[in-house]
Amino acid sequence: MTEPTVSRRRTVLLIVHTGRKEAVEVACAVASRLMAEDMTVRLLDGEAPDLAITGAEVVPEAGGADGCELAVVIGGDGTILRGAALARMARTPLLGINLGHVGFLAEAEWDDLESTVDSIIAARYSVEERLTVDVSVTVDGTTTAQGWALNEASIEKAARQRMIEVVVEVNDRPLSRWGCDGVVFATPTGSTAYAFSAGGPVVWPEVEALLLVPISAHALFARPMVASPGSVLAVELLPNSEAVLWCDGRRMVELPPGARVEVCRGKHPILLARLHHAEFTDRLVAKFGLPVAGWRGAGERRLLAEEEAARDA
């Protein structure tokens, strides 16, 4: 985790779910505060007409994040994934303000807006890297598509009524053959997304690893697996199996029978801005509403002891 680099001309890109009225209202409030502090606010040309923020700089999506100190994303995790595609190559940190449901990728909630903007103005945040995956598709020995993902790359059956037959490979060695609905290759960041729904493990973000999670596999050995970050994971579609590849549920590639999909650690990580240094455990408890009543851990015991000492003083 690093401290932010603040340039002389402080520029913030806003990426907004303009289909939601509250997102537009939050974006206008954020822009007003930032511009009042003599900061430049950028808007994407496809969103600017819906936002109508006077004095903002309107830019195309391509290169829109270049030279920005931050990209502030206002929406849910889907909007943050869209923002990640814009900010990745520019190495611009993303700061998400959650207006969605769970919002695991977001750092702030809309009801903390004032303190969030205060932190941006004061550059009171840190930046951490999140592992991504690079994906390539090969058909008959020819690379036909390449992509990347922050959360996961998923191979899914193309026809609802038919499962697909695949052979799974790790580091050039065959692992197993499955009849299944698909396979999810996830990052630790994506372990709480699609991979979680498919029965995969939750992996703390600071752990560097690649996850391989089968979807409804008809096989004795079909457990979720965690491989080293240097591994190359692959799936080969057997004859009569047609599938689709999704990267973060946003970018799709059709996979014909015999297609091979390779997944490895991404060359370009995503940068996330962090306002708080809360434990990931606390984020899990808060986002999933996990029951922790009755906990009497070391931290709780220290707090109780301090309260008792204060009463006795």
N, C-alpha and C positions, 0 to 999 in steps of 0.2 A: 504494500500500500504506500502511495506517495502523496506528497502535498501538491495542490494545484499550482500550475504555472500561470501567473496573471500577466497578461501583456499590457502595454500602455493603453491601447484602444481595446477596451473590454467589450466583446461582442457575444451575445447569447442568441442562439437559434431556438425558436419555439416550434415544436411539432405537436399538433393539436388534433384531437378527435372532434372535428368540426360538426359531426353529425349529432353531437350532444350539446344541448343548450348550456349546461353547467360548465362544460369544458371551454366553451367560447367565453363565458363570463370569467372564469378563472384566468384564461389566457390574457384577456384584456386587463385584468387587475395586475397580473404579473408584469406585463409590458409597461403599464403606467408607472409602476414603482421603479422598474429598472431604468427607464428613460429619464425619470426624475433624478436619478443618480448619474446622469450623463453617460449611461451605457447604451450601446447600439443593440437594437433588437431586430433580428432577422425573422422574416416569415417566408414560408414556401409559397411559390406563385400559385399553386393549386389550392392553398388554404386562405391566402390573403383576402380574397373577396368576401369570404364568410366572416372573417375577423374584423375587417375594416378598422385597423389600428393606425391612426394618423401618426406619421413620423417614422414608421418602421421601414426597414430596408427589405424589399421583396427580391427573392432570389430563386432560381430554378433548383429542383431537387439535386441534380447532378452538381456536385461541388458546393452545395449549399452550406455544409458544415465546415468547410475549409477555413482555417484561421479563427474558428470560434473557441472561446474559453469553455463554453458548456452548450449542450443541447438539452433544453428543458422539455420533457415530454409530458403532455397533459392528456391523460386518458387511462386505459387499462394496459395489461401486459401486451395485448395485440398491438397497441400504438407504440409501445416501447420497442417491440420487435421490428416494427417499421422504422422507427428511429435508429435502431442499431444498424440497419442496412445503409442508412444515409451517413452515419457517423463513423463506421468501422475504419474505412481507409484513411479518413482524415484524422484518426486517433483523437477524436473529440469525446470527452466524457459525457455520458448520459445521466441526467437526473430526472427520475420519474415522479410525477405527482399523480397519485392513484385516484381515479374516479371509477374504477371497475369493481370487481367483486373481491377476488383474493389479492391480486396485485403483488405477487412475490418479487417481481423485478423492480417495483417502485420503491423509492426511498422515503417518500413523504405522502401524507394523506391530505386531502383538500382542506380539512378543518385545521390543519397546522400551517396554512398558507402563509400567514404573516411571518412566522419564525423561519419558514423555509426561504422566503425571499430575503429576509434579513441576513441569513447565512450566505446566500449567493452574493449579495452586495458586499459583505465583509470578506468574501472568499474563505469562509469558514467551513471548509469541507475537505475531504481527502479523496483520493482516486485509487480504485483497485482494478486489477485486470481479471477478466473472466475468460476462461478457456472456451474456444470455439472448435468446431470440427470442419474439416474440408472434405468434400464428397466428390467422387468422380464416377461416371457411368461408362462402361465399356461394352460394346456390342461387336462380336466377331473380331475382337482384337483392336477395334478402333474406338478411341474416346469420343463419345457422342455428347456428353454434357458434363459440366462441372458446377459445383455450388458450394455453399457453406451454411452453417447453422450455429446459432447461439444456444438454443435449447436442445433440439434433436433433429436428426434425419430419420424419417420413417419410411419403410417400404410396406405398402399396403396392397391387399388384393384389389384388382380392378373391377371384378364382378362380385356383387354381394353374395350370390348363391354358390360361388366356388372358392375354396381355399387355394392357396398357392403352395407349391413344393419348392423348398429351397435347401441349399447346402450352405452352412455357415462356416466361415474360416477365420482363424486368428493367426496372424504372423505367418502367412503362407502355408499353414497346416489346417487340414479339414477338421472341424470340431463335431458336427452332427448334421443330420438331414431331418428337416421338419416339414410336416404338413401344417400350415398355420394360416392365420389371417394377416400376419405381417411380422415385421421385426423393427424395433426402435433402437437406434443408436443415439445415446444421449450424453450430454455433458453433466457435470455436477450441478450447474445452474438449471439445467432442464430436468433434473431428477425429481423435482416437485411438479412437473408438468405432465406431458403425455406418458412418459415412462412411469410415473407414479400411478396413473390411472390403469396402466397395464400390469401393475403388480411389482414394479421395480423398487429398489431401495432408495431411501433418501440419503443423499451424499452431501456432506458439508461443503460449502463453496471453496474453502481453502484446500480441499483435497483434490489433487490432480489425478484424474482417472477418466476412462471412457466406459460407458455403460452399454450393455447389450441385453435387450429385454424382448423376449418373444411375445407375440400377441396370440393368445388362444391356440397354442401349439399342441398338436396331437402327437405327443412323444413322451417317453418316460423321462428322458433327460432334457428338460426344457425350462431350466431355472434362469432367473435373471443373473447376469454375470458382470463383474467389474474387472476391467483390464487396465494395464498400465497406460499412462498417457502417451507412451512411445509406441504403442501397439498399432497395427494396421488390421482393422476388422473388415470383413467382406462377406457378401451374400451373393450367391449365384442362383438365378432362377432356372429351374429345370424345364424341359419341354412341356408345352401346354399350360404353362403358368404365365399369366399376364398380370402386371402390377403397376403401381405408380409410386414414384418417389416424391415425398414432401419434405422440404427444408423449412423448419419452423412453422409448418402449416400454411406457408405463404407462397412458396415457389414450388411448382409441380413439374415433374418430368415423367413421361410415359415410359414404361419398361417392357420391352417385348420378351418373349421366351428366350432364355439363354443369356439375358443381360447380366452383367456383373457390376455390383456396386461396392466401391471401396470407401472406407471412412477412416480418417486419421486426424490427429491433432491439427487444428487450424494454424496457419502461419500468422494470422492477424487476430489477436484477442480483442474483446470488447472492453472498453473502459467504462466503469460505473462510478459516479460521484456518490460519496457517502457523507451524510450529515451527522450520523450517530455511529457509535462504536458498540452497538448492542450485539449480544451473542446471537448466533443463528438459531440457537435453541429457543430464545425468546421470540424470534420472528416466527418460528414454526408454531409455537403455542398461540401467538396472537392471530396468525393468519388462518389456522385451522380450528381455533377455538378449543384447544386441547384441555382436558380437565386436569388441573394440578392442585386442586384443593386438598389440604392435608399434608402438603409437602413441608418437611422440616429439615431441609438441607443445611449445610454449613453457613451459607449466606443468611438464611432465615434465622438461624440460631444467633449469629452475630448481631443481627438487627434487634432481636428480642432482648439480648443482653445489654445492648446500648440503650434501649428504651428503659429497661429496668434501672440501669445505672443513673440515667437522667432523672428518673423519679426519686431515687434515693438521695440524690445530691441536694 
